[in-house]
Every structure is written in structure tokens, then in C-alpha cells.
């Protein structure tokens, strides 16, 4: 398994973006001051410029639309469940008689 990725909260990301945009520091200077990689600062600034604060939200692990991600299971109809269990019982009885 690989290393666990570190996640940063929105306030931390916003602070880094503000240092770049408002104070005029460069990507590397902001990264050095915040103790992170400069590519993160670049990405956060890009997302912030495109989407505002919403662009800084964590997106990993979130489905992007209907039908994407793990399918939801519906509770089994009681009648269907009874028929399935009866069929399983019959099969087990036949196997025990062999």
C-alpha cells in the first residue's frame, strides 16, 4: 500500500491562497511558509480562481452524479425473500439426501 495522503481543511487552503493573491508572495514562498509543496498552492489558486471557495472543498470520495459510485441496495421484498429461502432449503435437502 502507498502512503496516506494528507488532507487540508478549507481554512488552511484559503490562507495559502490569500498569501498568494493578496500578499503577492510566490508559489514557492507560500509553500515554504505553510510547510507544503508548491504544486498544492498552484492547484488551490487555480481552483479558487475558477470556482471560488467551493473550489477548495475536498472532492475525493464524493460521487459526481446520479448512478456514479457504489450502487444502493433496496430491501428485498418479503415474498421474493420467502421464495428464495424456500428454494435454498429445497436445494439443501436434496444435497443432504445424496
SULZIRA-V224509 format. One record per backbone hydrogen bond with DSSP energy under -1.0 kcal/mol. NH is the residue of the N-H (numbers start at 1). CO is the residue of the C=O. If there is no record, write none. Layout:
# SULZIRA-V224509
nh=[NH/NH]
co=[CO/CO]
This chain:
# SULZIRA-V224509
nh=[13/14/15/16/17/18/19/20/21/22/23/25/30/31/32/33/34/35/36/41/42/43/44/45/46/47/48/49/50/51/52/55/56/57/62/68/81/82/83/84/85/86/87/88/89/90/91/92/93/94/95/96/97]
co=[9/10/11/12/13/14/15/16/17/18/18/19/26/27/28/29/30/31/31/37/38/39/40/41/42/43/44/45/46/47/48/52/53/54/59/65/77/78/79/80/81/82/83/84/85/86/87/88/89/90/91/92/93]
